[in-house]
Amino acid sequence: MGSYQLIREKNDARLRWDPQQQQQQQQQQQGDVVQVQPEGKNLLYPRIEVITSDVTKDNDLELSFQKFVSSPKSPLSTLPKSSADHIGNGGQHFRRSKSGGSTAGDGRLLSLDIFRGITVALMIFVEYAGGIYPAINHSPWDGITLADFVMPFFLFIVGVSLALAYKNMSCRVSATGKAVHRALKLLILGLFLQGGYFHGIKNLTYGVDIERIRWMGILQRIAIAFLLAAMCEIWLKGDNKVNSGQSLLKRYHQQWAMAIMVTALYLSLFYGLYVPDWEYQVPMDSSSSEAKIFTVKCGVRGDSGPACNAVGMIDRKILGIQHLYTRAIYGRSKECSVNSPNYGPLPLDAPSWCQAPFDPEGLLSSLMAIVTCFIGLHYGHIIVHFKDHKIRIQQWLVPSSCLVLLGVTCDYFGMHLNKVLYSFSYMCVTAGAAGFLFTAVYMMVDVWGYRHWTTVLKWMGTNALLIYVLVSCNILPVILQGFYWRRPENDILTMIGVGPKK
């Protein structure tokens, strides 16, 4: 009894000199919840901290315990790791994240990287096989082919990535600055790669004429969609708890309102603007004495054909016809090519607009590209707020099915699938297809655990921009054929025995 009394007196004296411990003891007596967190100085005997009763604190308790267990100084860190926590894949370990997905050692979502890698592989395939198999090449105008899914898939991935990147923000102003900086880098890179002129494999010269520089392009479109979606993700979201699909929509109702406004703006401009007659000259260089001037008759509203649509008119008025893509996709149509669906000589009765410039990544069509990014945001929000695989898959499959059904219905009633115009029906079908493919990848990688085939795709997904620059912007041909010994015929390909001797 003497020893027990002495210990109790020492504890009472310590509480009198330690106001924090005394306050915690009072709160504990009032019925508050007790949370155990590791003490940095003594991990064997964690300090008791008191927090107020809140359902959201359960996650904090679990995270604190995980930090205690995983600490290198913790006595529990020497225990063997369970095979359920770490899954080997060719020497690389993937940890089951708290959000229910699989993340690599760098914290990236594996399913998203695999989906991005599949999209990059699809881009490479249609880039090189599209000329051989016209059925998979971009559609000359209305309709949809395999190549027409690449751009929407990338935009969808951007949206999912933004939802994951900004789920925990320490400072909105700092996040805004970083988003603007990243968008500017994409814009500048796009101008450098697509604003100049790679004249083809047989004539690998590069030059930029400021009077004819192409202002829009693939990276520019991605930069615009990324910036607007990032601003909405940073500034336009609520703080209510998410426990159902309805509460998820309520939390992000401002973003959905923005997506609806952008869609309404596109449809009103596309079908409401009056397109007058216009003219252009071939070649575009006005200094040429042999230039021919062509006049295109329009005078209509809401036309979705190659000549008189509002998308091309806005680009001609704002950007200037000399700054548009000179090799228009409709040059492969039956009206403009005897070798359709490939480029070829003009038919004798070719319409006047066949040689006119037209930018497939124009200003008005980029509005619907932004909406695709918003849809990707929604799929990313489902990852952030729902932890169960079954709930995630259900929340993905329902909007994917609705989007595809809506797009097919619009196409049936005359709003045709068109990649160049980025029509509303095209946006719905491709975004829904992206949702289906992402769900399939998630099920294979995260639910069923098939990861042995993902190594190459994961590398491609994490280096997508580099691969795009090498493949789609003729950098690889420049490297292979732009460097030679003494004569242009002695390039790298000839030296290693690829291709005929020149």
Backbone torsions as a table, in degrees:
resi	resn	phi	psi	omega
1	MET	NA	-35.2	179.6
2	GLY	-63.8	-42.8	179.7
3	SER	-66.3	-40.9	180.0
4	TYR	-65.3	-41.0	179.0
5	GLN	-64.3	-38.3	179.8
6	LEU	-65.3	-41.6	178.7
7	ILE	-64.3	-41.7	-179.1
8	ARG	-65.4	-39.0	178.6
9	GLU	-65.1	-38.5	178.3
10	LYS	-65.0	-40.8	179.0
11	ASN	-65.1	-40.1	178.7
12	ASP	-64.5	-37.7	178.6
13	ALA	-67.7	-37.3	179.0
14	ARG	-66.7	-38.2	178.1
15	LEU	-65.7	-34.8	179.3
16	ARG	-67.1	-34.1	-179.5
17	TRP	-88.5	-10.6	-178.7
18	ASP	-117.8	93.2	-177.5
19	PRO	-60.8	-33.8	-178.3
20	GLN	-64.6	-45.8	178.4
21	GLN	-64.1	-37.2	179.4
22	GLN	-65.8	-40.9	179.1
23	GLN	-66.0	-39.7	178.2
24	GLN	-64.3	-37.8	179.1
25	GLN	-66.3	-36.7	178.1
26	GLN	-67.8	-42.2	178.9
27	GLN	-65.3	-34.5	179.6
28	GLN	-67.2	-35.8	178.7
29	GLN	-68.7	-23.3	-179.6
30	GLN	-85.2	1.7	173.7
31	GLY	95.1	17.5	179.1
32	ASP	-76.3	164.0	-178.9
33	VAL	-79.5	142.4	-179.8
34	VAL	-105.1	133.8	179.4
35	GLN	-122.1	137.4	-180.0
36	VAL	-99.9	124.7	176.2
37	GLN	-130.0	147.7	-176.7
38	PRO	-70.7	138.6	173.8
39	GLU	-85.6	127.5	-174.7
40	GLY	-59.6	-32.6	-175.8
41	LYS	-84.0	-23.7	-177.2
42	ASN	-145.2	94.7	-175.9
43	LEU	-75.7	-18.3	179.6
44	LEU	-73.4	-26.7	-178.6
45	TYR	-127.2	86.2	-176.6
46	PRO	-64.4	148.0	-179.2
47	ARG	-80.9	146.6	178.7
48	ILE	-91.3	123.4	175.2
49	GLU	-118.9	149.6	-175.8
50	VAL	-112.7	132.9	176.6
51	ILE	-127.7	161.5	178.8
52	THR	-75.2	158.0	-178.1
53	SER	-70.5	121.9	179.7
54	ASP	-158.9	134.7	-179.0
55	VAL	-62.7	-33.7	-176.4
56	THR	-69.7	-13.3	-178.4
57	LYS	-77.0	-12.0	178.9
58	ASP	-60.6	-39.6	178.8
59	ASN	-65.5	-39.1	178.2
60	ASP	-62.8	-39.0	178.9
61	LEU	-63.2	-42.6	179.7
62	GLU	-66.1	-41.5	178.9
63	LEU	-64.7	-40.4	179.5
64	SER	-62.7	-42.5	178.9
65	PHE	-65.6	-38.6	178.2
66	GLN	-64.2	-40.0	177.5
67	LYS	-63.8	-37.9	179.4
68	PHE	-65.1	-43.0	-178.4
69	VAL	-69.1	-41.0	-174.6
70	SER	-83.4	-4.7	179.9
71	SER	-63.4	137.1	-178.7
72	PRO	-64.5	-21.3	179.3
73	LYS	-91.6	-7.2	-177.4
74	SER	-73.6	140.4	177.4
75	PRO	-66.7	-17.9	179.5
76	LEU	-83.8	-11.0	-175.8
77	SER	-72.1	-13.0	179.7
78	THR	-87.2	-3.5	179.8
79	LEU	-70.7	150.3	178.8
80	PRO	-66.9	142.7	179.4
81	LYS	-78.5	139.9	179.2
82	SER	-74.1	145.9	177.7
83	SER	-66.8	-18.4	177.5
84	ALA	-76.4	-22.3	-179.6
85	ASP	-88.3	-36.9	-178.4
86	HIS	-124.2	127.0	-178.7
87	ILE	-116.5	118.5	-179.0
88	GLY	-74.7	144.3	178.5
89	ASN	-147.9	87.6	179.0
90	GLY	64.8	37.1	-179.5
91	GLY	89.8	-8.5	-179.8
92	GLN	-107.3	138.6	-176.5
93	HIS	-105.6	140.3	176.3
94	PHE	-119.3	133.1	-178.4
95	ARG	-100.5	137.2	175.0
96	ARG	-72.0	114.9	-176.3
97	SER	-77.3	164.8	-179.8
98	LYS	-66.8	-24.9	-179.1
99	SER	-78.9	-1.4	176.3
100	GLY	99.5	-14.5	178.9
101	GLY	-95.0	178.8	177.1
102	SER	-103.2	132.9	178.2
103	THR	-121.3	145.3	175.7
104	ALA	-77.3	-177.9	-177.3
105	GLY	-61.9	-22.8	-179.6
106	ASP	-91.2	6.1	176.2
107	GLY	86.0	2.5	179.8
108	ARG	-78.1	149.4	177.2
109	LEU	-76.4	118.5	-174.0
110	LEU	-63.6	-42.2	-179.1
111	SER	-58.6	-40.4	-178.7
112	LEU	-68.7	-40.1	177.3
113	ASP	-64.1	-38.8	178.5
114	ILE	-66.4	-42.5	178.0
115	PHE	-61.8	-41.5	177.3
116	ARG	-65.5	-39.6	177.9
117	GLY	-63.6	-39.3	176.5
118	ILE	-62.8	-40.3	179.2
119	THR	-65.5	-40.3	177.0
120	VAL	-63.8	-43.4	177.8
121	ALA	-61.9	-39.6	176.7
122	LEU	-64.1	-39.9	177.8
123	MET	-61.1	-45.2	179.4
124	ILE	-63.8	-41.6	-177.3
125	PHE	-63.2	-50.0	-177.5
126	VAL	-72.3	-24.1	179.0
127	GLU	-66.4	-41.3	-175.2
128	TYR	-98.6	-27.9	-178.6
129	ALA	-95.3	-11.1	-177.7
130	GLY	-63.8	-34.6	178.3
131	GLY	-71.6	-26.0	-179.7
132	ILE	-85.9	-39.4	-179.8
133	TYR	-117.5	91.8	-176.4
134	PRO	-58.7	-22.5	-177.5
135	ALA	-65.6	-24.5	-179.8
136	ILE	-100.6	-7.8	179.0
137	ASN	-74.3	167.1	-179.5
138	HIS	-56.1	140.3	178.3
139	SER	-65.7	135.0	-179.8
140	PRO	-59.8	-28.9	174.5
141	TRP	-158.2	-105.0	179.8
142	ASP	-69.7	151.6	-178.6
143	GLY	107.0	174.7	-176.7
144	ILE	-142.9	138.1	179.0
145	THR	-126.3	-180.0	-179.0
146	LEU	-61.7	-39.3	-178.6
147	ALA	-65.9	-24.4	-176.8
148	ASP	-75.3	-5.2	178.2
149	PHE	-89.7	-14.1	-171.2
150	VAL	-64.9	-54.3	-178.3
151	MET	-58.9	-49.3	178.0
152	PRO	-60.9	-34.8	178.8
153	PHE	-62.8	-42.9	178.3
154	PHE	-63.2	-41.9	179.2
155	LEU	-65.6	-39.3	176.2
156	PHE	-61.0	-43.1	179.6
157	ILE	-63.8	-38.3	177.2
158	VAL	-58.5	-43.6	-180.0
159	GLY	-64.1	-45.3	178.4
160	VAL	-60.8	-42.5	-179.2
161	SER	-62.8	-38.6	-179.6
162	LEU	-64.6	-41.0	179.1
163	ALA	-61.7	-37.1	178.9
164	LEU	-76.2	-35.6	-176.3
165	ALA	-70.7	-33.6	-174.5
166	TYR	-108.3	23.3	178.9
167	LYS	-72.3	-26.5	175.4
168	ASN	-130.9	107.1	-179.0
169	MET	-115.7	129.1	176.1
170	SER	-82.6	-30.6	-177.4
171	CYS	-150.4	120.7	-179.4
172	ARG	-68.2	-37.1	-179.2
173	VAL	-64.3	-43.9	178.6
174	SER	-64.5	-41.5	178.2
175	ALA	-63.8	-36.5	177.4
176	THR	-63.8	-44.4	178.7
177	GLY	-60.9	-41.6	179.1
178	LYS	-67.2	-37.7	178.8
179	ALA	-65.6	-42.8	178.1
180	VAL	-63.0	-41.8	180.0
181	HIS	-63.1	-41.6	179.7
182	ARG	-68.0	-40.0	178.2
183	ALA	-63.3	-40.0	178.4
184	LEU	-64.3	-37.8	177.9
185	LYS	-63.9	-40.9	177.4
186	LEU	-65.2	-40.4	178.9
187	LEU	-61.6	-47.0	-178.5
188	ILE	-65.4	-41.8	178.3
189	LEU	-64.1	-39.4	178.2
190	GLY	-64.7	-40.7	177.4
191	LEU	-63.6	-39.7	-179.4
192	PHE	-67.5	-40.9	-174.7
193	LEU	-81.3	-38.1	-174.2
194	GLN	-114.5	-6.2	178.6
195	GLY	-81.2	-23.8	177.6
196	GLY	-93.6	-157.0	-173.0
197	TYR	-134.8	103.3	164.8
198	PHE	-84.2	116.4	-170.1
199	HIS	-87.8	12.2	176.5
200	GLY	109.2	170.2	-174.4
201	ILE	-66.3	-33.2	-177.4
202	LYS	-81.1	-13.6	-179.3
203	ASN	-142.5	79.0	-170.6
204	LEU	-87.4	67.2	173.1
205	THR	-109.1	154.8	-178.2
206	TYR	-131.1	135.7	177.7
207	GLY	-158.2	153.1	178.9
208	VAL	-124.3	118.2	173.5
209	ASP	-101.7	114.0	-174.9
210	ILE	-59.4	-31.7	-179.9
211	GLU	-72.9	-15.4	-178.1
212	ARG	-127.0	10.5	-177.1
213	ILE	-61.3	139.8	178.5
214	ARG	-85.4	117.9	-174.8
215	TRP	-79.7	-34.0	-177.6
216	MET	-101.7	163.9	-178.8
217	GLY	177.6	-175.1	-175.8
218	ILE	-65.7	-51.5	-179.2
219	LEU	-66.7	-33.9	177.0
220	GLN	-63.8	-41.8	178.0
221	ARG	-63.8	-44.0	178.5
222	ILE	-62.4	-39.0	179.4
223	ALA	-63.4	-42.6	179.6
224	ILE	-64.5	-47.5	179.6
225	ALA	-64.0	-41.6	178.9
226	PHE	-60.4	-45.8	-175.1
227	LEU	-64.9	-47.3	-178.5
228	LEU	-66.1	-43.0	178.7
229	ALA	-64.8	-37.7	178.9
230	ALA	-66.2	-41.6	178.8
231	MET	-62.4	-40.9	178.5
232	CYS	-67.2	-39.2	179.5
233	GLU	-67.9	-32.6	-179.3
234	ILE	-77.0	-41.9	-168.6
235	TRP	-109.6	-22.6	-172.9
236	LEU	-114.7	77.4	171.9
237	LYS	-156.6	146.2	-177.7
238	GLY	-81.7	-174.4	-178.4
239	ASP	-124.7	13.2	179.7
240	ASN	-75.4	156.5	-179.9
241	LYS	-74.0	146.2	-178.3
242	VAL	-110.5	117.4	176.4
243	ASN	-134.8	6.7	178.4
244	SER	-159.5	170.0	177.8
245	GLY	-63.4	-34.7	179.4
246	GLN	-67.6	-42.0	178.5
247	SER	-68.2	-29.2	175.8
248	LEU	-65.6	-44.0	177.2
249	LEU	-64.1	-36.4	179.6
250	LYS	-66.3	-39.1	-179.0
251	ARG	-64.2	-37.1	-175.9
252	TYR	-112.7	31.2	-177.3
253	HIS	-65.2	-29.1	178.2
254	GLN	-67.2	-37.1	177.0
255	GLN	-67.7	-39.9	177.1
256	TRP	-65.6	-36.6	175.9
257	ALA	-62.3	-40.1	177.4
258	MET	-63.9	-42.8	178.7
259	ALA	-62.9	-39.7	178.4
260	ILE	-66.7	-40.0	178.6
261	MET	-63.6	-42.6	179.0
262	VAL	-64.1	-42.4	177.5
263	THR	-62.6	-44.2	179.2
264	ALA	-63.1	-38.1	178.7
265	LEU	-64.3	-43.2	179.0
266	TYR	-61.7	-49.2	-176.5
267	LEU	-65.9	-39.3	-179.7
268	SER	-66.8	-41.1	178.5
269	LEU	-71.0	-41.3	-176.4
270	PHE	-65.2	-43.6	-176.1
271	TYR	-96.9	-9.9	-176.6
272	GLY	-104.5	-24.1	-176.8
273	LEU	-75.3	141.5	176.0
274	TYR	-86.9	127.7	-178.7
275	VAL	-104.2	110.2	-179.2
276	PRO	-83.1	177.9	173.5
277	ASP	-65.1	150.2	179.7
278	TRP	-147.8	166.6	-177.9
279	GLU	-141.3	160.7	178.4
280	TYR	-151.2	170.1	-179.8
281	GLN	-129.3	152.6	179.0
282	VAL	-129.6	126.3	-4.9
283	PRO	-71.7	168.6	-174.9
284	MET	-70.8	-21.2	179.2
285	ASP	-69.0	112.1	-175.5
286	SER	-69.0	-15.4	-178.6
287	SER	-76.7	-13.1	-178.2
288	SER	-73.6	133.7	-179.6
289	SER	-78.3	-15.2	-177.9
290	GLU	-101.2	16.4	-179.1
291	ALA	-66.8	138.3	177.8
292	LYS	-109.2	137.0	179.5
293	ILE	-103.4	128.3	179.8
294	PHE	-114.0	139.9	177.3
295	THR	-111.6	130.9	-179.8
296	VAL	-109.1	121.4	-180.0
297	LYS	-86.6	126.2	179.7
298	CYS	-129.9	-98.0	-178.6
299	GLY	67.1	42.8	-176.9
300	VAL	-136.2	171.3	172.8
301	ARG	-125.4	146.4	172.6
302	GLY	66.9	20.3	179.1
303	ASP	-78.7	138.0	-180.0
304	SER	-109.9	15.0	177.7
305	GLY	-81.8	173.8	-176.9
306	PRO	-65.9	-28.7	-169.2
307	ALA	-90.4	-38.7	-165.6
308	CYS	-123.2	32.6	178.3
309	ASN	-89.7	156.4	-177.8
310	ALA	-70.8	-24.8	179.6
311	VAL	-61.8	-50.3	179.1
312	GLY	-66.8	-37.0	-179.1
313	MET	-63.2	-43.8	179.9
314	ILE	-62.6	-41.7	178.9
315	ASP	-64.9	-39.8	179.0
316	ARG	-66.1	-37.0	-178.0
317	LYS	-75.8	-42.5	-173.2
318	ILE	-89.6	-51.1	-176.6
319	LEU	-83.1	-31.8	-174.7
320	GLY	98.2	135.0	-175.5
321	ILE	-64.2	-27.0	179.9
322	GLN	-73.8	-10.8	-179.4
323	HIS	-104.5	13.0	-179.9
324	LEU	-97.6	167.7	179.6
325	TYR	-67.6	123.0	-169.9
326	THR	-80.0	-23.1	-177.9
327	ARG	-104.4	76.9	-174.0
328	ALA	-60.9	146.5	-177.4
329	ILE	-65.3	-30.2	-179.1
330	TYR	-73.1	-1.2	171.8
331	GLY	-67.5	-11.2	177.4
332	ARG	-97.6	1.1	-178.2
333	SER	-75.8	167.1	-179.0
334	LYS	-64.0	-31.5	179.8
335	GLU	-69.1	-24.6	-170.6
336	CYS	-117.4	-1.4	-177.0
337	SER	-148.6	132.1	175.2
338	VAL	-76.6	-14.0	179.1
339	ASN	-104.5	17.9	-178.5
340	SER	-52.3	136.5	13.3
341	PRO	-89.6	22.2	173.0
342	ASN	-105.2	165.0	174.5
343	TYR	-67.3	149.4	179.1
344	GLY	-171.1	-174.4	178.3
345	PRO	-62.5	153.9	179.2
346	LEU	-72.0	140.4	171.5
347	PRO	-66.8	162.7	-178.3
348	LEU	-64.8	-32.5	-179.3
349	ASP	-102.7	29.6	-178.0
350	ALA	-62.7	137.6	177.7
351	PRO	-67.4	165.8	-172.8
352	SER	-70.5	-20.2	-174.6
353	TRP	-88.6	-1.7	-171.6
354	CYS	-60.5	-33.9	-176.6
355	GLN	-99.8	8.7	-178.2
356	ALA	-75.8	144.0	175.5
357	PRO	-67.8	149.4	177.5
358	PHE	-156.7	128.1	-176.7
359	ASP	-94.7	119.4	178.9
360	PRO	-72.1	-11.9	175.2
361	GLU	-117.3	56.4	-175.6
362	GLY	-78.1	-176.9	-175.6
363	LEU	-71.6	-54.9	-176.1
364	LEU	-65.3	-41.8	-179.9
365	SER	-65.8	-22.2	178.1
366	SER	-69.3	-17.9	177.5
367	LEU	-63.0	-43.4	179.0
368	MET	-72.0	-26.6	173.1
369	ALA	-64.0	-36.0	176.3
370	ILE	-63.2	-39.4	179.0
371	VAL	-63.2	-39.1	175.0
372	THR	-57.4	-39.4	177.6
373	CYS	-64.6	-38.8	177.2
374	PHE	-63.8	-38.5	177.8
375	ILE	-64.6	-40.7	174.6
376	GLY	-60.8	-36.3	175.2
377	LEU	-57.2	-43.7	-179.3
378	HIS	-61.1	-42.7	178.9
379	TYR	-65.1	-36.0	175.8
380	GLY	-67.3	-36.8	177.3
381	HIS	-62.3	-34.7	177.4
382	ILE	-63.3	-38.0	176.4
383	ILE	-63.9	-41.2	-175.5
384	VAL	-68.8	-39.9	-168.8
385	HIS	-101.7	-16.9	179.2
386	PHE	-118.0	131.1	-173.8
387	LYS	-102.0	-19.0	-176.3
388	ASP	-86.2	136.3	-179.0
389	HIS	-60.1	-43.8	-175.8
390	LYS	-63.7	-42.4	-179.7
391	ILE	-65.9	-43.0	178.9
392	ARG	-58.8	-47.8	-177.4
393	ILE	-62.9	-41.7	177.3
394	GLN	-62.7	-43.6	-179.2
395	GLN	-67.3	-21.8	177.4
396	TRP	-87.5	-41.4	-174.0
397	LEU	-69.4	-34.9	-178.2
398	VAL	-64.0	-53.3	178.3
399	PRO	-66.7	-31.6	177.9
400	SER	-62.8	-44.5	178.9
401	SER	-64.5	-42.4	-179.5
402	CYS	-64.2	-40.1	-179.4
403	LEU	-65.1	-46.0	-180.0
404	VAL	-63.8	-42.8	179.4
405	LEU	-63.4	-42.4	178.9
406	LEU	-64.6	-41.7	-179.8
407	GLY	-65.0	-43.4	179.1
408	VAL	-65.1	-38.3	178.7
409	THR	-64.6	-44.0	177.9
410	CYS	-62.4	-38.7	178.0
411	ASP	-64.8	-38.2	-179.9
412	TYR	-64.5	-34.3	-177.6
413	PHE	-94.2	14.1	169.7
414	GLY	110.6	-10.5	175.7
415	MET	-89.2	85.5	-164.9
416	HIS	-70.5	153.1	172.4
417	LEU	-67.5	121.8	-176.9
418	ASN	-150.2	114.5	-178.0
419	LYS	-71.5	-39.2	-175.8
420	VAL	-65.7	-40.4	176.9
421	LEU	-84.1	-11.1	-173.5
422	TYR	47.7	57.3	-176.7
423	SER	-63.8	161.8	-179.1
424	PHE	-60.5	-41.9	178.8
425	SER	-64.2	-40.0	177.9
426	TYR	-63.0	-41.8	178.5
427	MET	-61.0	-43.6	-178.0
428	CYS	-64.8	-47.6	-176.6
429	VAL	-65.6	-45.6	-177.1
430	THR	-71.0	-37.2	176.9
431	ALA	-66.9	-39.9	175.7
432	GLY	-64.3	-40.0	177.0
433	ALA	-63.6	-39.0	176.4
434	ALA	-62.0	-40.0	177.5
435	GLY	-63.5	-41.4	178.2
436	PHE	-63.8	-45.5	-177.8
437	LEU	-66.3	-41.9	178.7
438	PHE	-62.9	-40.5	177.5
439	THR	-62.6	-41.5	179.3
440	ALA	-63.4	-43.3	178.3
441	VAL	-64.0	-41.6	179.5
442	TYR	-61.6	-42.6	179.7
443	MET	-64.9	-42.0	-178.7
444	MET	-68.4	-41.9	-173.6
445	VAL	-84.7	-47.1	-171.3
446	ASP	-96.6	-31.0	-178.0
447	VAL	-91.3	-49.7	-177.5
448	TRP	-92.9	-15.2	173.0
449	GLY	78.8	23.0	177.7
450	TYR	-84.4	97.3	-175.4
451	ARG	-120.6	-3.5	-174.8
452	HIS	-69.3	-21.1	-178.0
453	TRP	-96.0	5.7	-169.5
454	THR	-96.3	-3.8	-171.6
455	THR	-62.0	-51.2	-178.2
456	VAL	-66.6	-43.9	-179.8
457	LEU	-64.1	-36.6	178.0
458	LYS	-64.8	-41.2	177.9
459	TRP	-64.2	-41.9	178.2
460	MET	-64.5	-37.2	180.0
461	GLY	-68.6	-35.4	179.6
462	THR	-81.9	-10.3	178.3
463	ASN	-124.3	36.8	-173.4
464	ALA	-63.3	-41.9	-177.2
465	LEU	-66.1	-41.2	178.4
466	LEU	-61.7	-44.8	-179.5
467	ILE	-65.6	-38.9	178.4
468	TYR	-61.3	-43.7	179.8
469	VAL	-62.4	-42.1	-177.5
470	LEU	-69.8	-39.4	-171.6
471	VAL	-90.1	-51.3	-170.0
472	SER	-85.5	-15.2	-176.0
473	CYS	-113.5	19.5	173.6
474	ASN	63.5	19.7	176.0
475	ILE	-69.7	-39.1	179.8
476	LEU	-63.0	-45.7	174.2
477	PRO	-60.7	-34.4	177.3
478	VAL	-61.9	-42.7	-179.2
479	ILE	-67.0	-41.7	-174.7
480	LEU	-77.7	-32.9	-175.5
481	GLN	-120.3	-6.2	-179.5
482	GLY	-87.4	-12.5	177.5
483	PHE	-111.0	127.5	-176.8
484	TYR	-144.7	168.9	-179.3
485	TRP	-108.4	109.7	176.1
486	ARG	68.6	-49.5	-178.9
487	ARG	-125.6	148.5	-179.7
488	PRO	-58.7	-24.7	-179.6
489	GLU	-68.8	-22.4	-176.8
490	ASN	-92.9	60.5	179.6
491	ASP	-88.1	-177.9	-174.9
492	ILE	-65.6	-40.9	-179.1
493	LEU	-62.7	-41.4	179.5
494	THR	-66.5	-37.3	-179.1
495	MET	-66.7	-31.9	-179.8
496	ILE	-94.8	6.3	173.6
497	GLY	85.8	17.7	179.1
498	VAL	-99.4	124.9	179.3
499	GLY	89.5	163.0	-177.2
500	PRO	-74.6	155.6	175.4
501	LYS	-68.7	137.1	-179.8
502	LYS	-95.5	NA	NA
